[in-house]
Amino acid sequence: MSRRVGSLLRVAVVLSLVTAGLVFAAPEAQAIVFNLTSDHCTDGCGPAGTVFGTVTLTQNGTTVDVTVHLNSPFAFAKTGAANDQAFKFNMTGGPTLASITVDAHTPALVAAAGAFNGDGTGDFGFGINCPSCGGGLSSAFTTDIVFHVANATIANLTVPNNSGNVFVADIGNTTTGATGPVDATVPTTVPEPATLLLLGTGFAGAAIAARLRSLRRRPS
């Protein structure tokens, strides 16, 4: 066996071991993204088809990390139509208010539990709100809402409510001044980095295998 073939074989073996290790060691976590698209603002916060923002949930061990992001020119508002909650959601299967930790934020945000059913978006049991904020857009903020739910799975946080909605955000259009709730119902799954790494390793392995076949066909 030539040195070149031997070297390629060694690389192939290493890649095989790396791939096997990733299969067994890669976390099962994946991110699920929901688009906030359904407009319940009194005067309409945007034209039809507008994606007001996203809700991203990532399974991190036994904790679910949640990030709520708004696209420009939208900001989080505080209106009675959304029960004065910047963000509303439900949890099933065990998580409680004590399971929620909200990241440090300016202005300060807190988690709340209650019967939240404003403006026909359905029933929600939990919310994230800004106690110090004024009404409407008077204390509007655009920085992401980030919180974590311990001892939970993504499935615990994504069961549609009685109106078919999974999440609601209270927003305003900073250009027009329109405010009100927008909701999310349909998720988009994003592959986790471990999957992309496995794909890359597989492509490299295939290239080495093809090179080995080519070398073996050559006359000695």
VEXNUZA-113701 format. One record per residue (C-alpha): residue number from 1; residue in three letters; x, y, z. Coordinates in steps of 0.05 Angstrom, whole numbers, padded with zeros to 5 digits. Layout:
BEGIN
+------+------+--------+--------+--------+
: resi : resn :     px :     py :     pz :
+------+------+--------+--------+--------+
:  NUM :  ALA :      X :      Y :      Z :
...
+------+------+--------+--------+--------+
END
This chain:
BEGIN
+------+------+--------+--------+--------+
: resi : resn :     px :     py :     pz :
+------+------+--------+--------+--------+
:    1 :  MET :  00000 :  00000 :  00000 :
:    2 :  SER :  00028 :  00069 : -00020 :
:    3 :  ARG :  00041 :  00123 :  00031 :
:    4 :  ARG : -00013 :  00166 : -00002 :
:    5 :  VAL : -00066 :  00112 :  00004 :
:    6 :  GLY : -00044 :  00097 :  00075 :
:    7 :  SER : -00049 :  00170 :  00095 :
:    8 :  LEU : -00119 :  00177 :  00065 :
:    9 :  LEU : -00141 :  00114 :  00101 :
:   10 :  ARG : -00118 :  00142 :  00167 :
:   11 :  VAL : -00156 :  00207 :  00155 :
:   12 :  ALA : -00218 :  00167 :  00136 :
:   13 :  VAL : -00213 :  00127 :  00201 :
:   14 :  VAL : -00207 :  00191 :  00242 :
:   15 :  LEU : -00267 :  00222 :  00207 :
:   16 :  SER : -00307 :  00159 :  00220 :
:   17 :  LEU : -00291 :  00161 :  00294 :
:   18 :  VAL : -00308 :  00236 :  00297 :
:   19 :  THR : -00375 :  00223 :  00263 :
:   20 :  ALA : -00391 :  00166 :  00309 :
:   21 :  GLY : -00373 :  00209 :  00369 :
:   22 :  LEU : -00419 :  00264 :  00345 :
:   23 :  VAL : -00476 :  00216 :  00335 :
:   24 :  PHE : -00472 :  00192 :  00407 :
:   25 :  ALA : -00450 :  00257 :  00440 :
:   26 :  ALA : -00488 :  00310 :  00401 :
:   27 :  PRO : -00544 :  00342 :  00441 :
:   28 :  GLU : -00615 :  00329 :  00421 :
:   29 :  ALA : -00631 :  00403 :  00427 :
:   30 :  GLN : -00659 :  00441 :  00369 :
:   31 :  ALA : -00686 :  00511 :  00358 :
:   32 :  ILE : -00758 :  00523 :  00338 :
:   33 :  VAL : -00776 :  00591 :  00309 :
:   34 :  PHE : -00846 :  00620 :  00307 :
:   35 :  ASN : -00862 :  00681 :  00265 :
:   36 :  LEU : -00907 :  00735 :  00294 :
:   37 :  THR : -00952 :  00750 :  00235 :
:   38 :  SER : -01025 :  00755 :  00256 :
:   39 :  ASP : -01044 :  00828 :  00266 :
:   40 :  HIS : -01097 :  00846 :  00319 :
:   41 :  CYS : -01078 :  00920 :  00325 :
:   42 :  THR : -01138 :  00966 :  00324 :
:   43 :  ASP : -01113 :  01005 :  00263 :
:   44 :  GLY : -01066 :  00951 :  00238 :
:   45 :  CYS : -00994 :  00951 :  00258 :
:   46 :  GLY : -00970 :  00933 :  00188 :
:   47 :  PRO : -00993 :  00911 :  00118 :
:   48 :  ALA : -01015 :  00840 :  00104 :
:   49 :  GLY : -00958 :  00791 :  00105 :
:   50 :  THR : -00915 :  00831 :  00154 :
:   51 :  VAL : -00870 :  00790 :  00199 :
:   52 :  PHE : -00870 :  00832 :  00262 :
:   53 :  GLY : -00819 :  00789 :  00297 :
:   54 :  THR : -00799 :  00719 :  00319 :
:   55 :  VAL : -00803 :  00674 :  00380 :
:   56 :  THR : -00744 :  00626 :  00384 :
:   57 :  LEU : -00745 :  00567 :  00432 :
:   58 :  THR : -00683 :  00525 :  00444 :
:   59 :  GLN : -00679 :  00462 :  00486 :
:   60 :  ASN : -00618 :  00469 :  00531 :
:   61 :  GLY : -00614 :  00405 :  00572 :
:   62 :  THR : -00676 :  00406 :  00616 :
:   63 :  THR : -00687 :  00481 :  00605 :
:   64 :  VAL : -00721 :  00517 :  00548 :
:   65 :  ASP : -00690 :  00583 :  00528 :
:   66 :  VAL : -00739 :  00633 :  00497 :
:   67 :  THR : -00721 :  00695 :  00457 :
:   68 :  VAL : -00774 :  00743 :  00433 :
:   69 :  HIS : -00749 :  00791 :  00379 :
:   70 :  LEU : -00785 :  00847 :  00342 :
:   71 :  ASN : -00767 :  00872 :  00273 :
:   72 :  SER : -00760 :  00946 :  00258 :
:   73 :  PRO : -00801 :  00992 :  00263 :
:   74 :  PHE : -00838 :  00953 :  00317 :
:   75 :  ALA : -00829 :  00958 :  00392 :
:   76 :  PHE : -00859 :  00925 :  00453 :
:   77 :  ALA : -00918 :  00964 :  00480 :
:   78 :  LYS : -00964 :  00960 :  00541 :
:   79 :  THR : -01038 :  00958 :  00526 :
:   80 :  GLY : -01100 :  00929 :  00557 :
:   81 :  ALA : -01113 :  00891 :  00493 :
:   82 :  ALA : -01056 :  00845 :  00514 :
:   83 :  ASN : -01071 :  00848 :  00589 :
:   84 :  ASP : -01011 :  00895 :  00598 :
:   85 :  GLN : -00965 :  00836 :  00582 :
:   86 :  ALA : -00908 :  00848 :  00532 :
:   87 :  PHE : -00910 :  00774 :  00516 :
:   88 :  LYS : -00960 :  00719 :  00531 :
:   89 :  PHE : -00953 :  00643 :  00529 :
:   90 :  ASN : -00979 :  00578 :  00559 :
:   91 :  MET : -00944 :  00521 :  00593 :
:   92 :  THR : -00968 :  00449 :  00602 :
:   93 :  GLY : -00940 :  00387 :  00634 :
:   94 :  GLY : -00912 :  00414 :  00699 :
:   95 :  PRO : -00874 :  00480 :  00692 :
:   96 :  THR : -00900 :  00536 :  00738 :
:   97 :  LEU : -00887 :  00609 :  00748 :
:   98 :  ALA : -00829 :  00590 :  00794 :
:   99 :  SER : -00797 :  00554 :  00734 :
:  100 :  ILE : -00787 :  00619 :  00696 :
:  101 :  THR : -00725 :  00662 :  00700 :
:  102 :  VAL : -00724 :  00728 :  00661 :
:  103 :  ASP : -00657 :  00755 :  00638 :
:  104 :  ALA : -00634 :  00824 :  00662 :
:  105 :  HIS : -00666 :  00876 :  00618 :
:  106 :  THR : -00675 :  00952 :  00612 :
:  107 :  PRO : -00730 :  00967 :  00630 :
:  108 :  ALA : -00736 :  00911 :  00681 :
:  109 :  LEU : -00783 :  00854 :  00663 :
:  110 :  VAL : -00818 :  00802 :  00706 :
:  111 :  ALA : -00858 :  00739 :  00694 :
:  112 :  ALA : -00931 :  00735 :  00714 :
:  113 :  ALA : -00986 :  00684 :  00718 :
:  114 :  GLY : -01060 :  00698 :  00709 :
:  115 :  ALA : -01121 :  00693 :  00665 :
:  116 :  PHE : -01098 :  00732 :  00604 :
:  117 :  ASN : -01149 :  00733 :  00547 :
:  118 :  GLY : -01149 :  00803 :  00518 :
:  119 :  ASP : -01172 :  00823 :  00449 :
:  120 :  GLY : -01196 :  00755 :  00424 :
:  121 :  THR : -01128 :  00722 :  00419 :
:  122 :  GLY : -01150 :  00666 :  00466 :
:  123 :  ASP : -01132 :  00644 :  00536 :
:  124 :  PHE : -01061 :  00649 :  00563 :
:  125 :  GLY : -01036 :  00632 :  00633 :
:  126 :  PHE : -00968 :  00666 :  00633 :
:  127 :  GLY : -00937 :  00731 :  00611 :
:  128 :  ILE : -00875 :  00774 :  00613 :
:  129 :  ASN : -00888 :  00847 :  00631 :
:  130 :  CYS : -00855 :  00913 :  00648 :
:  131 :  PRO : -00881 :  00938 :  00716 :
:  132 :  SER : -00850 :  01007 :  00708 :
:  133 :  CYS : -00872 :  01020 :  00637 :
:  134 :  GLY : -00925 :  01071 :  00619 :
:  135 :  GLY : -00984 :  01054 :  00574 :
:  136 :  GLY : -00982 :  01048 :  00498 :
:  137 :  LEU : -00916 :  01066 :  00467 :
:  138 :  SER : -00897 :  01116 :  00522 :
:  139 :  SER : -00844 :  01068 :  00548 :
:  140 :  ALA : -00834 :  01027 :  00485 :
:  141 :  PHE : -00771 :  00984 :  00481 :
:  142 :  THR : -00741 :  00943 :  00425 :
:  143 :  THR : -00689 :  00899 :  00460 :
:  144 :  ASP : -00704 :  00825 :  00459 :
:  145 :  ILE : -00743 :  00792 :  00515 :
:  146 :  VAL : -00703 :  00731 :  00539 :
:  147 :  PHE : -00726 :  00682 :  00591 :
:  148 :  HIS : -00715 :  00609 :  00611 :
:  149 :  VAL : -00762 :  00555 :  00635 :
:  150 :  ALA : -00731 :  00501 :  00679 :
:  151 :  ASN : -00752 :  00428 :  00678 :
:  152 :  ALA : -00790 :  00437 :  00613 :
:  153 :  THR : -00790 :  00417 :  00540 :
:  154 :  ILE : -00806 :  00457 :  00478 :
:  155 :  ALA : -00870 :  00416 :  00473 :
:  156 :  ASN : -00892 :  00442 :  00541 :
:  157 :  LEU : -00891 :  00513 :  00514 :
:  158 :  THR : -00920 :  00505 :  00445 :
:  159 :  VAL : -00990 :  00476 :  00453 :
:  160 :  PRO : -01040 :  00522 :  00416 :
:  161 :  ASN : -01092 :  00555 :  00461 :
:  162 :  ASN : -01167 :  00554 :  00452 :
:  163 :  SER : -01161 :  00603 :  00393 :
:  164 :  GLY : -01105 :  00565 :  00360 :
:  165 :  ASN : -01051 :  00615 :  00380 :
:  166 :  VAL : -00985 :  00594 :  00411 :
:  167 :  PHE : -00956 :  00663 :  00429 :
:  168 :  VAL : -00977 :  00735 :  00432 :
:  169 :  ALA : -00934 :  00798 :  00435 :
:  170 :  ASP : -00960 :  00868 :  00451 :
:  171 :  ILE : -00928 :  00914 :  00400 :
:  172 :  GLY : -00932 :  00982 :  00369 :
:  173 :  ASN : -00910 :  01011 :  00302 :
:  174 :  THR : -00862 :  01067 :  00321 :
:  175 :  THR : -00875 :  01101 :  00254 :
:  176 :  THR : -00951 :  01101 :  00254 :
:  177 :  GLY : -00965 :  01096 :  00328 :
:  178 :  ALA : -01013 :  01037 :  00320 :
:  179 :  THR : -01012 :  00988 :  00378 :
:  180 :  GLY : -01041 :  00920 :  00396 :
:  181 :  PRO : -01027 :  00845 :  00399 :
:  182 :  VAL : -00997 :  00802 :  00345 :
:  183 :  ASP : -00995 :  00727 :  00349 :
:  184 :  ALA : -00957 :  00666 :  00325 :
:  185 :  THR : -00986 :  00599 :  00305 :
:  186 :  VAL : -00940 :  00563 :  00257 :
:  187 :  PRO : -00868 :  00543 :  00273 :
:  188 :  THR : -00807 :  00538 :  00228 :
:  189 :  THR : -00754 :  00487 :  00250 :
:  190 :  VAL : -00681 :  00508 :  00245 :
:  191 :  PRO : -00628 :  00452 :  00243 :
:  192 :  GLU : -00582 :  00452 :  00303 :
:  193 :  PRO : -00506 :  00463 :  00292 :
:  194 :  ALA : -00490 :  00390 :  00308 :
:  195 :  THR : -00531 :  00368 :  00248 :
:  196 :  LEU : -00493 :  00415 :  00202 :
:  197 :  LEU : -00427 :  00390 :  00230 :
:  198 :  LEU : -00447 :  00318 :  00217 :
:  199 :  LEU : -00466 :  00336 :  00146 :
:  200 :  GLY : -00398 :  00369 :  00135 :
:  201 :  THR : -00361 :  00309 :  00163 :
:  202 :  GLY : -00402 :  00263 :  00117 :
:  203 :  PHE : -00384 :  00304 :  00056 :
:  204 :  ALA : -00310 :  00302 :  00074 :
:  205 :  GLY : -00313 :  00227 :  00084 :
:  206 :  ALA : -00346 :  00217 :  00016 :
:  207 :  ALA : -00292 :  00259 : -00018 :
:  208 :  ILE : -00237 :  00216 :  00014 :
:  209 :  ALA : -00272 :  00152 : -00006 :
:  210 :  ALA : -00276 :  00176 : -00078 :
:  211 :  ARG : -00202 :  00194 : -00078 :
:  212 :  LEU : -00183 :  00125 : -00051 :
:  213 :  ARG : -00222 :  00092 : -00107 :
:  214 :  SER : -00187 :  00135 : -00158 :
:  215 :  LEU : -00118 :  00117 : -00131 :
:  216 :  ARG : -00133 :  00043 : -00129 :
:  217 :  ARG : -00153 :  00044 : -00202 :
:  218 :  ARG : -00085 :  00072 : -00222 :
:  219 :  PRO : -00033 :  00022 : -00245 :
:  220 :  SER :  00025 :  00011 : -00195 :
+------+------+--------+--------+--------+
END
